[in-house]
Amino acid sequence: MVTSPEHQIATPVLVIGTGGSGLRGAIELAERGIDVLVVGKRPKADAHTTLAAGGINAALSTMDAEDSWHQHAADTITESYLLARPDTVRVVTENAARGIEDLERWGMPFARESDGRISQRFFGAHTYRRTAFAGDYTGLEIQRTLVNRAAQLRIRIIDTCYVTRILVRDNVVFGAYGFDLDDGGRYVIRADAVIVAAGGHTRIWRRTSSRRDENTGDAFRLAVLAGGRIRDPELVQFHPSGLIEPENAAGTLVSEAARGEGGILRNAAGERFMVRYDPQRMELSTRDRVALAAYTEIKEGRGTPNGGVWLDVSHLPRETIMRRLPRVYQTMLEMQMLDITRDPVEIAPTAHYSMGGVWVRPEDHGTGVEGLYAIGEASSGLHGANRLGGNSLIELLVYGRIVGEAAARYSASLSTQRRSEGALSDARAEIDTLLTADGRENVRALQRVLRNTMTEHAGVVRVEAGIRAGLSELDEVEDRMANLGVHPDAAGFQDLAHAFDLKSSVIAARATLDAALERRETRGCHNRSDYPNVDPGLRANLVWSGPGRLEREEIPDVPEDIAQLMRDVSTDGKLVE
């Protein structure tokens, strides 16, 4: 029985997620005259997009005339260890310049050269300078730009709405169901099309650059329960430099600009350990290699007492630190009262980016469920086994526009909408059951158990025995969830939200472990100590549709005009993302 009032809302298109990808999709719809509703569980001004610091890629050729979208595509596929889907890569790189133009049109304050050209810098394994930026706050400025444009278009946004189910009948979407985080009121949202832009799943690890209660795998759960599938969940990028303390912010990033400006990595004995792993590039090696090096030092007993390594910039001139690393300097003062001009920072690898996600078509990011789309970090196909630095922000702009257009077209094509009272009843009952749950298990405690399991058995390095142990521990977590206690109070319905976060995280964890077990090779971010080499036969995407249900999806050949440009890129003098 529903004890809270139900708000009945009808809209042609519903967007789930208030970050950059969700807002870009909504803006496209609104500019086309289509009514759209955006809902999310985070304040729109504080979405995960705001944390992206480095920049956004497009072959604008403002700095290097030789650059082209073909070369951008080649660099992306090379960096992906050949697991990026060439058709998806082509769509993003060919449309990247238009994504930048859209931001310019809406007032994005890009850094510029003295003659007015957009500045572009090297970032990651790029052949040319193609990363546009706004200081080290690029993601924040993009989010501000999109929020402002959405306000100009009077797009309706409810950023206290937690969506628990996408409503589907006979593989066709007809809306979504959820509740309000403040007062517990229910939402029945009837929509022709639904766009999932709810982020990735990196919060299921103990140390992560995601903040509390974001990137808990919500997109995975929503899509799978609606009939969708997950592609490459095991391919998760670990950032080499996450903070260890304070515990409630473990994993908060120390920008790689610290290494780019000359920071040195040392183990507990004071050794500059990168000489063992990449003597040519040292600290400027690639993200996956630096993360693996730090992990190995810690695992083999050469780490700090807290289980980390040292990142030291104190040898740099104070003026350089204050001018080039102001955000790092301020973050360390605020979090640890640490002055990086004098003392090193204790860091460890941290889960940073979901390169896999919901299975989508390259042309319109449809999921195979009619009327259901996924974009941004919730989706998959572009990044493969290692994301090219700066590609995440351009992906959300390109596919936000394309999916907005596709959803508008789909909605306009419908003459009727078939609904299911059974699907709606199931969604209601799920919340009702949790609200009356008065068991002895604490949601937060189980979230911690899950994160410890994933960190221990599916972290930077994996092995079959560990993955199987992780699956067994996950079974125990699911058994304990049957005895949950959920207790909303006067402060709101956050405890109910945490319970749904846990449900999502369990699905994301099982998909990740199943796929990690199946990928018996080492490729990019995925390190199997029992299979240390690349297996050419595993140049395929792994598609998960439920516990133990995995299929291999063949990857098309790289088109010749792109393949001929693929090469190992020199990183001399570059900040390697």
N, C-alpha and C positions, 0 to 999 in steps of 0.2 A: 504494500500500500504506500502510495506517495504521500509523504508528510509535508513536503515543501511545495510551494506554488510552482507551476510550470509556465514558463514564458514561451509562447508560441511565436516563432519567427519564420517568415518565408523570404527567400532570396534566390535569384537565379544561380548565383555562385557563392559558395562558402570557402573561405581561406582559413586554414588552421595553422597559426603561427604568425607572430607579429615581427619577426626579424626581417632582414633584407630581402630574402626571396619571397616571403609572403606579401610584403608591401609592394614589391615590384610587380608581382602578378596582379594584385588588386588595382594598382595604378593603371595597368594596361586595360583592365576591364572597365574601369571608370572612364578612361579617356575614350573608350569605344561606346560609352553611353549605357553600359550594363551595370545594373545594381549589384553591389557586392558587399558582403559582410566579412570582416576579419575578426577572428577570435584568437585568444592566446592566454597562457598562464603566467606570462611575464609582462611588466610594464613595457609598452612599445618603445619608450626611449632608452630602455636598458636591455634590449635583446642581445643575444650572444654575438651578433654581428659587430657590436661596438668594440669587441675585444680584438678584432683583426687589425694588426698594426702595420704590417709591412708594405702593402700596396696591392694594386689591381692591374692585371695584365691585359694588354692589347697591342697588336703590332701597328702602332700609329706612325712609326718611322719619324718621330719628331727629333730623335737623337741620332739614330742610325738609319740612313736612307735605305740600306740593303735589306732591312727587316721586312717580313711578309707574314701573312696569316699561315701560309704553308710552313714556314720555318717554326712558327709558334706551335703548330700542330706536331711537327716532327720532334721538337723538344719535349712536348707533353707526352708523346707516346714513348720516347726513349726513357724519360724519367719514370714512367709507369711500369718499367720492366716488361713491356709489351702486353700488359693486361688491360690498358685503356681500350675502349671500343672506338675504332677509327671513325665511325659515323658520328658518334657523339662528339668526339674531339673536333671534327670538321665543323659541326654546327657552332660550337662555342668559339673557336678561333676565327672563323669566317665572319661571325657576327659581333666580335668583341668591340671593334671600333664604334659600332652603333651604340653599344652599351655605354661607352664613355661619353658619346655625344648626348645621349639621354640625360646622363648625370649633369653634364655641362649646361644643358637647357634648363635644368631645374636648380641651378645655382651651386653645384658642388665646387668647393674652393680648392681645386688642385694646385699643387706647387707648379710654378711656371718659370721658364727661363726669362732673361731680361727682355727678349723680344716678344714675349707673350706665348710662346710655344709651351705646351704641357711638358713638364720635366719628366724624364723616364730614367730609371736606374737599373743596374743589374740586381737581380734577386733570384737566387737559385741557379739551376743549370740552364740558363737562357743563353742562346747564341748571341743575342743582341740586347741592348737596353730597351726593355718594353714594359717595365713596371711603373705605372703612374702612382702618385702618392699624395698625401696631405700630411706632412710631418711624419710622426709615428702614431697618428690617430686616424688612419685612413678609414677603417671600418666605422669608427664613431661618426666621422663626417658623412659617410655614405648613409648611415642610418638616419642622421639628422636631416639630410637632404630628402630622403624618401618619406620620413614622417611629415616634413613640411609640405611636400607635394601631395601627400594623402589628405592633409588638412585643407589644402587649397581646393581639392576635388570633393571635399566633404564626405570622404569615405567613412562609413561607420566602423568603429573599432571597439570591441569589448575585450579588454586585456585582463579581465578577472574570470574568464570562462575556461573551465577545464573540460575538454571534449573526451568522453570516455568510450564512445562507440561511433563509428560511421554506420549509418543505416543503409542496408542493402536488401534488395529483393531480386532474386533470380539473376545475380551477378550485375545488377544495375543499381547505382547509387540513388538514394532519394533524400539524403540529409544526414544529420548527426544529432547526437544526444550528449548532454553534459550538465555541469552544475557550476554555480557561482562560488568562487573561492571565499567571498566575504560573507554571504548570508545563506549559502546552501541552496538557493533557488535553482530549479531545474530549467534547462533550455531544451526545447524541441525545435530544431532548426531544419526546415524543409528546404532542400536545395536541389537544383537540377544537376549541378556539378560540385565536386569537392576537391580542393587542392590542399594536399598535405605538405606543410612547410615547417614541420615540428622538430627539425634538427636531427642530430646523430645519437650515438650511444656511448660516448666516452666517459660518462659519469659512472659507469658500472665498474671502473677501476678505482683503486684506493687513492692514487695520486692522479689528478687530472686537471687540465687547464680550464675545464668547464666549472662553473660555479655551482653551489648547492642547488639541487632541484631543477637543473636544466640538462638537456642532452641525456635523458634517462632511458632513451629507446622508445619514446612515445610513438614516433612515426612507424617503427617496426610493428608494434602491437596493433595500432589502428589499421595498418595495411593488411596484416596477416589475418586478423579477425574479419576483415571485409572481403577476403578472398585473394589478396595480393601475395606477392612473394618477395624474398630478400636476396639480394645479389652481393656476394663477396663480403659478408659480415666480419670475416677474420682479418681483413685488410685494414688495420687501424694504425695510424701514424703516431708514434711516440716521439714527443719533443724531448730533446736532451736536457733541457734546463728548466725544471720545475722546482719550486721551493719545497723544502721539507717541513719547515715551521713557519708560522704557527699551524697546528694540526688542522684547525678548521678551515685553513686556506691552502692546505698541502696540494701542490701541483700548480699553483699560480705561476705563470710564466715569467722568467727572466728573459727579456728579448734577446734573440740571437744577434742583434746589433752589438751586444756586449762582446761576443766572440769576433764579430766582424771588425770591430774597432781595435782589436788586439788583445782581447781577454785570453787568459791562459788557464787550461784545465790541469789540475793536479790531484793526485790521490792523497791518502792520509800521510804517506811518507814524504810528501812534497815533490814526488816525481811528476814530470810533465808527460803523462801517459800516452797522449795521442801519437807519440813517436813510434809506439808499438803497433798502431792500427792504420795509420795513414801518414807516413813520414813526410810525404810531399806537401800535403795540404794541411796537416796538423789540425788545429781548431777550426779551420775553414772547410773541413770535410763535410760531406752531406749529412743531413739530419739523421737518417737511419743509421749511418755508420758511427756518428758521434754518440748517439743513444746506445748503440750496442757496445761501444767501447766503455762508456761509463757504467753500464750494467755489468759488464764483465769484470771491471775493477772491483766493484762492490761485491759481486758474487764470489770472487776469488779471495776475498778477505782484505783487500787493499783500500776499502772505503772508510769513510769517517765513522765515528762512533754512532752517529744517527742514521747510518746507511746511505751515505751520499758521496759526492766528490766536491772539490773546491773549484769555483770559478773566480779568478782573480783579475781585477782591472786596476788594482791599486798602484801599479807601476806606471800607469798612464798619467799624463799631466792632468791636474785637477780641472783646468779650463776645458780640456777635451771631453772629460766625463760630463761636466755640467752642460756643455753645448751639444754633444752628440748622444748622450745617454740620460737625459733629464728624467725620463719616465722611470727608468730602472733605479736611478738615485732616489727619487721620491718614494717609489714603492717600498724599497728596502728600509728607508727611514720610518715609514708609516707602519710597516708590518713587524719589523724586528729592531727598530732603533739602531740599525746598522749603517755605517758610513762607508760606502763602497770605495771612496777615495783612499781609505785607510785599511779596510779589512776585506777578505774574500767572502764570497757567498757560498753557502752550502746548498747544493742542488742534487737532483736525481731525475732520471727519465720519468716523463709523465704522459698519460694518454691524452692526445691532443685533437685528432681529427678522424672522423669516420669516412674512409674512402669508399667503403661499400654502403649499401642502403637499399631502399625499396627498388625492386626491379621496374624499369621503365623503358618505353620505346624511345629511340633516339629522336624521332621526328617531332614528337609532341609531349613526351614524358607521360603518356598514358600508361596505366598499370596493368591493363588487361581486364580490369573491372570497369565496366562502362560508366563514364562520368567521373572517374577517380584518377587524379594526377598527383605526382610528387615532384618537388623541386628542392634545390639547395642541398644541404648536407643530409637531408632525408632521402635523397635519391642516389643513383649510382651510374657508373659508366664512364666517367671522365678521367678518374685519377688512377685506376689500376692499383699497383702495389706501392706506389710512392707518388704523392701529389707534388706537382711542380709549383714552387712558391709563387703566390700571387694569383693562382687560378681559381681559388674558391670564390672570391668576390666577383670575378667576371662571370663565373658560371651562374650565380644567382640572378644577375642582371639579364643575361642572354635568355636563360630558360624561363625566368619570370615573365618576360615579354611574350615568348613563344607559347607558354602554357596559358597565359591570360587570353591570348588570341584563340587558342584551341578550345578553352572552356567556354568562351563567348559563343563561338560557332556551334559547339555541341548543345549548349542551352537553347540557342535559337532554333535548333533543328527539332526539338522535342514538341510533339503535339499533345502528349499526355504524360502524366507521371504516375507510375504504379508504386504503391506503397505496401508495407507489410506491418500489420498491427503486432504480429509476433515478434518481429525485430525490435519494435519499439518497446514492447513488454519486457523483452530480455534485457534491454538497456536499463530500463527502470529497475528491474529486479536486481541487477548487479549492484547498483548503488544502494538500494534498500538493504540488501544482505550485508554489505560492508558496514552500513550505519548501525546495524543491530549487532555487529560482531563484538563480543565482549570477552575474547580469549586472553590468554596470558602472554602471547607473543607480541613484542613491540616492533612496530614497522621500522623504526630507525635502526634498531639492533639487527634486524634481518638484512637491511640494506648494507650495513657494515660487513656482515658475514659474506654477502654476495660479492662485495668489492674486494674483500680479502681473497676469496676464492679465485676471482678473475686475475688479480695481481699475481698470485702465487702460481697459477696454472696456465694463464693465457696472456702473460705480459710480454716483455721484449723478446724473450726466448721461450720456446715451447718444446715439449717432448711428449711422445705418445702416452707414457705412463702418467704424466702430470695432467694431460688433457682429460684422460679417463677418470682420474681422481677428481678433477673439477666437475665432470658430469655427475659423479656420484654425490659430491657435496651439493650440487644444484638440486638433485632429487630430494635431499634432506631439507633444503630451504623451502622447496615447494610443499613438502609434507608439513612443515611448521607453519606455513601460511594458512593452513586450514584452521589454525587456532589463533588467528590475529585478533587483536583488540584495537578498535578504531574509535577515537573519542574527540569529535569536534567540540570546540568550546566557544566562549564569547568572542575570542579573537578571530574566529573564522573557521573555515573548513580545510585548513592546511593538512591536518592529519589524514583526512580522506584523500586528498591529493597525493600525499606520500604513499598511501596504500596503492593507488593506481600507478604511481611511479614505479613501485616495487613490482607490480604485475608486468609492466612494460620491460623493466630491467631483466626479469627472469627470462622472458621470451628472447630478448636481445642476447643475453648470455648464452642461452642454449644454441641459438643460431650460430653464434661466434665459435663456441666450442666444437659443435658438429662440423663446421667448415674448416676449422683449424686442424681437426683430426684428419679430415679428408685431404687437405693440401699437404702432401708428404714431400715437401721441398723447402728450400730457403730461397725466397724471392722478395727483394725490396724490404718492406717493413715486417714481413712474415719470416721469422727465424725459427727453423726446426733443428735443434741440436742433433737429432737422430737422422736427419736428412739435410746435410749441410750444403748441398748443391742445387742449382736450378735444374728442374726436370722439364725438358722441352715438351714432353707429353702433357704437362699441366699448364700449358699456355691456354687457359680456358677460365671462364668465370664460373664460380660455384653458386648455384641458385637453390635457396632453402625455402621450403614451403611448409615446414612443420618438423617436429622432433624426428630426427633420423632420416628425413626426406630431402635428399640432395641430388641435384642433377648438374651435369657439366654442360655449360653453354659455349658453343664454339664461337671464337672471335674471328670476325672477317679479316681478310688480308689487308695490310696497309696499302692504300692507293700508291701507285708508282710515283706520282708527283710529290708525295710526302715522304715516301720511303727513301728516295734518293737524297733527301736532306738530313736524314737521321745519322747522328754521329755522337761520339763522346765529346762533351763540351768542356773546354778549358775553364777552370774556375780561378785562375790566377787573378788576384786583385779584386775578387768579388765576394760579397757576403753570400755564402752558400746556404740557402734555406733548406 
